Amino acid sequence: MSGFVYAIAADNGLVKIGYTAKLKARLSHLRANNARHLTPLGAIKATPAQEVELHRLLADDCEKGEWFRRGSQTEYFLSRIPAWPARKSRIASGRREHLPQSALLEEIEAFLSETGMGPSYFGKQAVRNSEIVSRLRAGGRVWPETEAQLRGFMLAARRASKESERAA
């Protein structure tokens, strides 16, 4: 099972490093069930086994469970983890900054050109959202789960196309 290893800082200086398949939902859950102010720091595509290995590597900085002090090992990990989507946003207040995702959009545009698929149909088939391509074109940003779904759909479609070419 693939999801994300994430890092979220609490206002007491500790960092929660955990695994989830759904970043946005996990952050919402943690904020709703934690008295501390939480700030998302980063997330990286990973498996539960990789999270367990990371916890083992960061054991010297472990405070309790998935909460870590910002020791040298934890800081090293944090310096290398990709930024959380909408990191500068204030999700709790409803204000979110949208940053362009040009690499993803370029990949989608190339896929649409290769396949002749329309952007609305692509969005509907890939993530059940016919507006996703137009939002990206307008400079919008998607969560890593959505990006992974989009890339996965394109990969699967390309594989299916190659298989059908071989069969013919």
C-alpha positions as CSV (number, residue, x, y, z in Angstrom):
1,M,0.0,0.0,0.0
2,S,1.4,3.4,-1.0
3,G,0.7,6.7,0.7
4,F,2.8,9.4,2.3
5,V,5.1,9.9,5.2
6,Y,4.4,13.4,6.6
7,A,6.0,15.7,9.1
8,I,3.8,18.1,11.1
9,A,5.3,20.5,13.7
10,A,3.5,21.3,17.0
11,D,3.9,24.6,18.8
12,N,5.7,22.8,21.6
13,G,8.7,22.1,19.3
14,L,7.9,18.4,18.6
15,V,7.4,17.0,15.1
16,K,4.9,14.3,14.3
17,I,6.2,11.9,11.6
18,G,3.6,9.5,10.5
19,Y,2.1,7.7,7.5
20,T,-1.2,8.3,5.8
21,A,-2.9,7.6,2.5
22,K,-4.8,10.9,2.7
23,L,-2.8,13.9,3.7
24,K,-5.6,16.5,3.8
25,A,-7.8,14.3,5.9
26,R,-5.0,13.4,8.2
27,L,-4.1,17.0,8.9
28,S,-7.7,17.9,9.5
29,H,-8.1,14.9,11.9
30,L,-4.9,15.9,13.8
31,R,-5.9,19.5,14.1
32,A,-9.4,18.6,15.3
33,N,-8.0,16.3,18.0
34,N,-4.9,18.2,19.2
35,A,-4.9,21.3,21.5
36,R,-1.6,22.4,20.0
37,H,-1.2,24.6,16.9
38,L,0.0,22.2,14.1
39,T,2.0,23.3,11.1
40,P,2.4,20.9,8.1
41,L,6.1,20.8,7.1
42,G,6.4,18.2,4.4
43,A,5.3,14.9,2.8
44,I,6.9,12.3,0.7
45,K,5.4,9.3,-1.2
46,A,6.2,6.2,0.9
47,T,4.9,2.9,2.2
48,P,4.1,2.0,5.8
49,A,7.3,-0.1,5.9
50,Q,9.3,2.9,5.0
51,E,7.7,4.9,7.8
52,V,8.7,2.2,10.3
53,E,12.3,2.2,9.0
54,L,12.4,6.0,9.2
55,H,11.2,5.8,12.8
56,R,13.9,3.4,13.5
57,L,16.5,5.7,12.0
58,L,15.2,8.7,14.1
59,A,14.9,6.7,17.3
60,D,17.5,8.9,19.1
61,D,15.2,11.9,18.7
62,C,11.9,10.1,19.6
63,E,9.9,11.7,22.4
64,K,6.9,9.4,22.3
65,G,5.3,7.2,19.6
66,E,5.4,9.2,16.4
67,W,6.5,12.5,18.1
68,F,10.1,13.5,17.6
69,R,12.4,16.2,19.1
70,R,14.1,18.4,16.5
71,G,17.5,16.7,17.0
72,S,20.2,16.4,14.3
73,Q,18.6,13.3,12.7
74,T,15.1,14.7,12.5
75,E,16.4,18.1,11.2
76,Y,18.3,16.2,8.5
77,F,15.1,14.4,7.4
78,L,13.1,17.6,7.5
79,S,15.7,19.4,5.3
80,R,15.1,16.8,2.6
81,I,11.4,16.1,2.7
82,P,9.4,17.9,0.0
83,A,7.2,20.8,1.2
84,W,3.6,20.0,2.2
85,P,1.1,21.1,-0.4
86,A,-0.2,24.6,0.3
87,R,2.5,24.9,3.0
88,K,2.0,28.7,3.2
89,S,-1.8,28.4,3.4
90,R,-4.0,28.9,6.4
91,I,-6.3,25.9,5.7
92,A,-8.1,26.3,9.1
93,S,-9.0,29.9,8.2
94,G,-10.3,28.9,4.8
95,R,-7.6,31.0,3.0
96,R,-5.3,29.0,0.7
97,E,-2.6,30.1,-1.7
98,H,-2.5,28.3,-5.0
99,L,0.9,27.8,-6.5
100,P,1.3,26.6,-10.1
101,Q,2.3,22.9,-10.7
102,S,3.9,23.4,-14.0
103,A,5.7,20.0,-14.2
104,L,2.4,18.1,-13.6
105,L,0.5,20.3,-16.0
106,E,3.2,19.8,-18.7
107,E,2.9,16.1,-18.3
108,I,-0.9,16.2,-18.5
109,E,-0.7,18.5,-21.6
110,A,1.7,16.0,-23.3
111,F,-0.6,13.1,-22.4
112,L,-3.6,14.9,-23.8
113,S,-1.7,15.6,-27.0
114,E,-0.5,12.0,-27.3
115,T,-3.9,10.5,-26.7
116,G,-6.2,13.1,-28.2
117,M,-8.2,12.9,-25.0
118,G,-10.1,16.1,-23.9
119,P,-9.2,17.8,-20.7
120,S,-12.6,17.4,-19.1
121,Y,-12.9,13.7,-20.0
122,F,-9.3,13.1,-18.7
123,G,-10.1,14.8,-15.3
124,K,-13.4,12.9,-15.0
125,Q,-11.7,9.5,-15.7
126,A,-8.5,10.2,-13.7
127,V,-9.9,11.8,-10.5
128,R,-13.6,12.2,-11.1
129,N,-13.2,15.9,-11.5
130,S,-13.8,17.3,-15.0
131,E,-12.4,20.8,-13.9
132,I,-9.0,19.6,-12.7
133,V,-7.1,20.5,-15.9
134,S,-8.7,23.9,-16.2
135,R,-7.9,24.6,-12.6
136,L,-4.2,23.6,-13.1
137,R,-4.1,25.8,-16.2
138,A,-5.4,28.7,-14.2
139,G,-2.5,28.2,-11.7
140,G,-4.2,26.0,-9.2
141,R,-2.5,23.4,-7.1
142,V,-3.5,19.8,-6.2
143,W,-2.8,17.7,-3.2
144,P,-0.2,14.9,-3.5
145,E,-2.9,12.2,-3.4
146,T,-4.5,13.8,-6.4
147,E,-1.2,14.3,-8.2
148,A,-0.4,10.6,-7.6
149,Q,-3.9,9.6,-9.0
150,L,-3.4,11.8,-12.1
151,R,0.1,10.4,-12.8
152,G,-1.1,6.8,-12.1
153,F,-4.0,7.2,-14.6
154,M,-1.6,8.5,-17.3
155,L,0.8,5.6,-16.6
156,A,-1.9,3.0,-16.7
157,A,-3.4,4.5,-19.9
158,R,0.1,4.5,-21.6
159,R,0.7,0.9,-20.5
160,A,-2.7,-0.2,-21.8
161,S,-2.0,1.6,-25.1
162,K,1.4,-0.2,-25.5
163,E,-0.2,-3.6,-24.7
164,S,-2.9,-3.1,-27.2
165,E,-0.3,-2.1,-29.8
166,R,1.7,-5.2,-29.1
167,A,-1.5,-7.4,-29.4
168,A,-2.4,-5.9,-32.7
